[in-house]
Every structure is written in structure tokens, then in C-alpha cells.
């Protein structure tokens, strides 16, 4: 079968205008995935939904991005004990997604790596939080035994880093195998906090889930809350007013600019250039104060709500924000020249943490990091949703795949997002801010997919009882990109790891479901 054949059999997907959903059997599950990969498609997410006491007992779903469209495959299972064919040989990033699904639901793939990913010692091996089988304290092991992959050889030794780090970042463990200062292998372990995000969703009314979605990973609050509302509005067939859509896009671009400004300063600091940190921190703070004055929050956790947006923008606030964005773009261009002219910064950035285009494609690198490795994918450009179909941003891309390339993509995107946001402000349509959302009951998920600052953010939302969430799966692009970081540091020296790590700036929180 060709990929066109799969699309032809699929049903339209609620929430994503160019999406479709297709029920498949075990052989079709692999065939459709292989065809998608052969066509240059990417795995966006993989998750399992259990249905206790029902038939099927569970459904495994994989979301595939192909030619700007989203194809969601559904593989029904007769029992949660039934194993399904893993996709790790087709899409390497699937391995950790499958391990996480097994921890949460008890449904396992046939993948070679069966180590727990989210569970640690938070619950016993036979517990499955999303099926209602909850742990008793007596069944939880006192010691968490996790088998890291060992590198053998003369002169090889290990450096364990974390999970507790200096400062306020969340926990994550990094196990370096090195000779001298040269990194031979890095293995990560994440998921230490056990927030219970996906189970908590099932305890919320569906019209309140956007607030939790915004807090899955706080640096992407707008992307997650918009993806959640997009999925919900698709299920309810709600048409969001144009002014609300324009303001949502403004919030998303402001979030992108804020994160890039913070990263550019931190990257300068990691390269020994503290001046960069102080200047970018100042510029970010000035922008953030203007955002707070215009939209009521420094970081826009509660701006996007079902059916629209929670806050309007006065003409005076819009003008003030446009002036600040113009000033921000000008200052960042000046600092870019300083970064480019600084020999020490150039030396640290250039050639560090290289991810070639071929490796990026094979491992499924996505978002900003992929664009720095020559993969020109940006949903705002390739699969635009309103208002990106009217005002289209420019694709920002580099090909060298090193820290310098990831820094340059950030510089390019700050400049472009400032231009794009000012264009939105100059053309804000009049009208209402919010449309009423009539909650629907749907056995199949509605899906929201938003290009956040880090990459594609996905929400799959399902309700089996009007007003209640049966399943909400939140997926961050860091799931694809954390394993690539392990490859990016190979051959580099240990002191360059913080710089390489920051050039990706992946989320711990978005992994901790």
C-alpha cells in the first residue's frame, strides 16, 4: 500500500484541520509506519489509552506527521496483557514513549528495552496509574535498581551527574562514559518528580483542563494551552472568533521571543561571556514587563481559554507592545554582531555538539534543533492554522547542526517573531474574544498540534462522558530531542556539555507525566 492509500481510508480528525485517524491491525500498524517514514514523515507522539472493562481493552495510538498533515494510527488490543509491535526500529524516538506508556498503563510493546522510564520507585511494577490499579506503599521497592548501559575498555570511567542539580532546574540524571575528558557515551534518565499529570487530567472537568495543560511545561504554557483548546474545540466543533485567534498567535510568538532571549543570554554565559547574559536578561525583563502591562501576566499561563482568549488588548497597550518589540529586535541585532565578533564565543559555539542532517533525520530530531541541522520543518509554515494561513512567518534554518547553528536559528527567530508579532498587532480584527464551547462526548480523540518555541506540542483529548476527560495525552518535542542530545555530545569534552545541553534547552517537566 502507498501512503496515499492510508490517507484515503482515514476519517477526519477532530481538532486538527489537516488531520485524519485510521484504525489498523498489527500488520497495517507497521506497514503504515514504514510508509510514513519512507515518505520523510516524523513520529509526533505515541500513547496508550486503556478502557477497563470494555472491548477493546486498550488502544495504542501513534501520531505521524507526513506532508504537513497528521495521521493518527489506532491499534486496538483485546487485553492490556497483549503486546504490540514497537515502532523503535522505524522511529528510534518511539522507544522511550513505549516505555512510558507501559509504566502508565501496563501495556507493553515488544521493544528490546523494557526498563521503566517514568515509574522509578513511585509505584510497584504491577501498578498502572491510568487503569485505576494504584500502588500500595508496601509493594514499592525500597531501592530503585536501574541498569545503565556500561562502556567497557581501558581508561574508561563514569561521571554521574544529578539527578539533583545546583540552582532551580528540575531533576535529571546524566551518566557520562569518558576517556580523559572525551565523551564516549551519555545516557540520560528523567522523570524523577512523578507529577501524575496524565492521571490528574482524568479528574478534571473538560472545560478546566487547559489550565493544567499550560502547566505541563511552564516555558511552553501558551503552546500547551492552545493545543488543548484546539483539541477541545475540534471535538465540540467550536469556531473561535478571529480576534481571539490573532491574540492567541500574538501570545505564542511572545512566548517564543521570551524563551529565545533567555537562552541566548544563558548560552553566552556558558561560553564565558557574562556580558551576554546581563544584556539579554535586561532585554527579556523589559519585554516581560511590557507583556504584563498589556496582557495582565508576565508569562501567559491563563491567556488562552476554551473558545477564545481571556484578555483583550487595548489600542494603547497594542501600540506600547509594538514599540517594545521593535526596540527588542534592534537591540538583539546589535548583540548578535557582538556575539559574531567575539573570538572566544565563536570558538566555543563553532563545531560543538554537531548533529548532522542525516543523523537528525534518522533519529527524528524536531523543532528548532532540527531546523539548525538542515531540516526545514515548521508547522506555522508547512501546515498553517489560523492566523498563520493569512500572515506567514519566514522559515529560519541553518545546516551546520552545531551550537553556533542553534544559536543562529534563535537569533533569526527572535527577529522574525518580532516582525510577525508587530504585523499581528497592526492588523488585529475587531469582534468578540470568546465563543461558547458545547462539550461533546466522543470515543475518538480530538488532537491539537501547535508549533511551540521548542517544536511541535501535541495534545490528544478524549471524553467518554460529557464534561469529563477520559484521557488527555500531552506530548513535548523533547521526547524526540533528548535522545539526540546523547549523540550530539559524543566526541566532545565534558566541559562543553553544559553549552551543548543549553543549545537544545529541553524540558524535564514535559517528560514527567
N, C-alpha and C positions, 0 to 999 in steps of 0.2 A: 504493500500500500504506500502511496505517496503522502506527503504531509497535507496536500490539498484534500485528500480523501478524509483525513481525520477531521479537518475543519468542516467538511461537508456533512458529517454525521453528528456534529456537536450542536447543542442547544445554546441560545444566547445566555450570557452570564449576567445576572443582576449586579449592577453597581459599576462595572467597567464597560464602557460603550463598545470597545473593540474586543470583548472577551467572549469566550464560549466554554461550555462544560460538557464533558464526554464520559459516559460510563463505559468501562472496558473490562475485559477479562485478563487473566495473568499474561497471556502471550501478547495481547494488544498493548498491555501496560508497558512492556519492554519495547515492542515494535514502535509505538508512537513516540516513546522517549528517544529511541535511536534515530528515528526520522527527524525529530526536532533538533537533536544535536548535529546531525549531518547537514541540516539547513542553517547552522550557525546559531541555533536557539540557546537560551540560557534557562537553567533551573532557578526560578524565583523563590520557591518555598516548597516544603514537603511536611505534611502533618497528618495526624490520625484523629478521627472523630469516633469515639465509642458510642454505642446505642445499647445500654444494658437492658436485657430482657426483650430485645427486638431482633428482627431479621431485616437486613444483615446485622451482625453483632458489632461491626465496625466498618468504616470506610477509610482507606488510605487515599490521600489526595496529593497530587503534585501539580504545581503551577509552573507552566513553561511559557517563557516569553519568546515569541517567534514572529519576525517581521513586524514588530510593533504591536502585535496582538497577544492576548493572554489566553492560553489554552489550559484549562484545569482538567486533569485526568482523575477519574474516580474509580478506585478498585475496591469493590465490596468484599468483605470477609465473612464467612459463616460463623467464625468463632474468634475471640481475641487470642486464642492459643494458636491460630493458624498463622504461619509465617508467609511473608510475601517477598517477591524478588526485589532486592535492593537495587537502587539506581547508582550506587557509588562507582561502578565501572564505567558508566556513561557520563555522570556528573559527579566528580570527586567530592564536591561540597555536600552531597546528599548524606555522607556517612554520619556526620555529627547530628544532622537533622533526624536521621533514623534512630540514632541512639537516644536523642532527647525524647522522641515520640515513644520509644519503648519505656523510658523512665516514667512518663506521664500516664501512659495508657496500658502498659503491659503487652502491647502488640509489637512484635519483633520482625525485623527483616532477616534475610539470610546472609547479610553482610558479615565479612570476616571479623570486623571489630565489634565485639559485643560488650565492651566496657561501658559502665554507666557514664553519662555525661552531666545530667542535672542533679542526680539523686544524692551523690556523696553519702553522707550518713544522715540525711534529713528524714529518710523513711526506709523501711525494710525493703529488701529486693522483691518481695512478692506483693508489695503495695502498689497501687496505681491511682494517684490522686484524682484523675479525670473520670474514673469509673466509679468513684464512691468507695473504693477499697482503701481505707485510710490506715496508717500505721498505728501500732501501739508502741509505747515507749520501750517496752521490754524487748521488742523484736528488732530494735535498731542496734547495729553493731557498735561497740564502744570505740573501735579503731577503724578508720577508713583506709582500706588497702587498695591502692590503685597502681597498676603495673605500667610504669613509664617504659617507653622503648629505650633500651640501652645501646650505646655505641661502644664497641669493644676495640681495643688497639693500644699500642704502646704510646704513652704520653697523653692518653685521653682522660680527661676528668670532667666532672659535672659542676655546674654552678646553679643551685636552686635560688630562684628569686620569687618572693611572695609566698603565699597569697596576700599577706598584709604588706602594704607599701607605705612609704613616707608620704605625708600630705593627706589629701582628702579623696583620692581616687578609690574606686571600688576594688574589691579583691580579685586577683587573678594570679595563677601560678605559671612561671616560665622556667622550664628545665633546659639549660644550655649544656650541650656536649661540646667541649672545646679542646684544641691543642694550642698551648700558649694562649694567645688572645684571639685566635681564629675560630669562628663558629663552624662546627661540623653539622650540628643539628640543633633545632629548637623544637620543643614540644610544649604546647600550652595546655592548661586546664582551667576552665572557667566555671561559673555557676555556683559560687560559694554562698550567696546570700539566701537563696531559696525563698524568693518573694511570693511565690504562689500566684503569679499574675493570671495565668490561664484559668486556674480554678476560681479565682476571685471574680473574673468576668461572669461566670455562670451563676453567681449570687446577686447580680445586679439587674435592675430593670434596663431594658434595651435602650431607653432614651437617656440613660445616665452613663452608659459605657464609654462615651467619648472622653469623659474626664479621666478615667483610668488609662485609656489608650494614650492620652497626652503625657502620661507619667511612666510609660514603659521605658523610655529612654529620654530623659529630660531635655537633652540638646536637640531632639527632633520632635518636640511637642506638637508643633504645627503639622508636620508631615503625618504623624500618627493620628492625631485627632481628625485631620481631613480624610485620611484613608478610612477611618472608622465611619465617619459620616457619609462618605461616598458609598461604602458598602450598605449602610442602613438605608440611605436614600434610594439606592438601587432596588432593594427589597420592597420598599414602600412606594416606589415609582413617584418620588417627590422631585419636582423641578425647582431647583434653587434659584432665587431671584438674581438677575445679572449683577446688581451692585454688590451683593454678598459674595458672588463668585470672584469679582475683581478684588475685593478686600481680602478674601482668602489667599489669592495669589500674592498680594502685597505682603501679607504676613509670612508666607512661605519664603519669599525672597529676602525679607528682613532676617529671618532665621538663618538663611544660608550665609548672608553677609556677616552676621554676628559670629557664627562659628568659624568662618574663614579668617576673620580678623583675629580672633583668639588664637587660632592655630599658627598664623603667620608670625605672631609675636612669640609664641612658645617655641617655634622652630628656630627663630633667630637666637633665642636664649640657649637652646640646646646646642647651637653651633658656637657658643661662646660670645654672642653679640647681644648683651643685655640691653643695649640701646633700642634694638628692635622690639623687645618685649615691652619696654616702658612706653614707646611711641604707639604701638598697636593697642596696648591696653588703654591708653588715653583716648584714641580714636574710637575704640569699641565702647568705652564708657560714655562718651559724648553722644554717640548714636543711640545707645541703650536708654539714656535719659530722655532723648527726643521721642523715642518709641513709647516710653512710659507716659510722657505728657500727652501724646497723640492718641494712644490706644488703651491706656489705663494699666498696663503691665510692662515690667521690664522684659520679661520673657513670656511669650504669648501662650501660656498653658490653657487658658479658658476662652480664647477668642473665637474658636470655631465650634459651633454647636449644631445639632441636627436641624436641617432645614435652612441653615444660613450662617450668620455670624452674630456674635453677642454685642459688638460695639461698633458704632458708626464713627466716621471721620469728618470733622468739620472742615470747611474751606480753609480756615486759618491753620488748623493742625496739618492739613494736607500740604499747604504751602511751606510750613516750617519743616516738615519731614522731607519734602523735595529739596529744599535748600541744604539740609543736613546731608542728604545723600550725595548731592553734587560736591559738597565740601569733602565728604569721606572719600569719594572717588579720586579727587585731586590730591589729597594727602597720601593716599595709598600709591598712586602713581609716583609721587616723589620718593616714598620709601622703597618702592621697587627698584628705582635707579640706584639708591644707596646699597641695597642688597646685592644688586648685579655688579656694582663696582667694588665691593668689599672682597678682597682676595681670600681672607680666611673663611668667610661664609661660602664663597664659591667652592673652595677646596673641600669643605665638609659636605656640601649638598651634592656635588657632581660625582657620579659613579657609585654613590652609596645606595644600597638596598635596591638593586636593579631587578625589575620584573619584566622580562621580555614580552613582546606581543604574543608570541607562540605560547609561552608558559601561562600568560594571563588567560588566553582562550581555553587552554586545556584544563585549568583549574577553576574556571568560572568567575574570575575577578569581575567586579561590577562597580558601577557608580564612578565617583571622582577618580579613584585609583585606577580603574580600567581606562578611563579617558587619558590618563597620564601614560599609559602603556600602549597607546595607539588604537584602542577600541572605542570607536565613536558612537557610543550608545547613551542617550539622554532622553527619557520618556517625554520631557517637555517639548522636545524637538521631533522625536520619532513617532510618538503616539500621543499627540497633544490633546488635553482635555480643556474645557473652557476655564479661563480665557486664553490659554496658550495657543488655541487654534486661531485666535484673532491677532494677538501680539506675540510673536515667536522670538524667544531668545536665541542668541548665536551659540552654536556648539563650540565649547572650549576643549581643545585636545592637544596633547603632546605625544611624542613617540619613544622617548628615551627610557621611560619606566623607572627612573631613579628618584631620589629625594628631590632633586632640582626640578624634575618634571612635575612632580606632585605639588611642589611649591608654586611653579609657574601656572598650573591649572587653577590653583586657588587665587592667584593674582588676577588671572584672566576672568574668573567667575565673579570676583568682587566687582570689577569694573563693569562687566556685563549685567550683573544683577542690579547694580546701582542705576544703570541706564534703563533697564527693563522696569524697575520699580517706579522710576520717575515717569516713564511712559504710562504706566497704570494710573498714577496719580493725576496725570494731565487729562485722562480720558475716563474718569470714573462715571459710570452711568447713574442716573437717578433711580429712585424706586425703593421698595421695601427691603428690609435686611433679612427677613426670615419667612419661610413657608412652613405651614403646619405639616408634621410628619405623622401619617396614619400607620401605626405599627402593623406589619404584616406577619403572617405565620408561613414560614417556608422551610421545607425539609432540606433544600439545597442551599448552599451558602451564597450570600452576596459578597462580592470582593471589591475592595478598594485598593488602588495601586497609585502611589504618589512618589514622584522623584524628589526625595528629600536631599539635603545637602550632602549626605554621605553616599546616597544611592537610592534604589527603589525600596520603598517601605510598603509592605503588604498587610492588609487586614482581611481575614476571611471570617464572616459573621453568619451565624446560623441560629434560627429560632424554631422551636417545635411547639411552643405555646405562646400565644400572643402576648407581647410585652416582656417576655423573659428570654434571656440568652441561653441557648443550649451549648454553643461552642463559639469561642472567639479566638482565633489564632492570629497572633501578632508576629510579624517576621521582619527582622532588621537585615540590611545588606551586610552587616558584619559577619553573619553566619557564613557567607561566601568568602569574605576577605581575611578573616583571622587565619585560616589555613595557609593562605598565600603569603602572609607575613612570615610564617615559619620558613618558607622558601626564600623570601627576599633577604633574610639575614645571613644565609649560608655563604661562607667565604668572607664575610665582613668581620671586623674585630668587635669584641664585646662592647667597648666604649661607644660604638656607633649605634648600638641597639636603641637607646632612648630616642635618638634622632630619627631612625628609620621607623620606629613604632609611632612616633608623633606624626610622621608624614602620612601615615594611614589614619591615625586617630580613630580607632574602632571602639565600639561601645561594649563595656562589660554588662551594663544594666540590661541592654536589649537582648542579651544572651540568657539572662537569669529569670526564666519563666516559671 
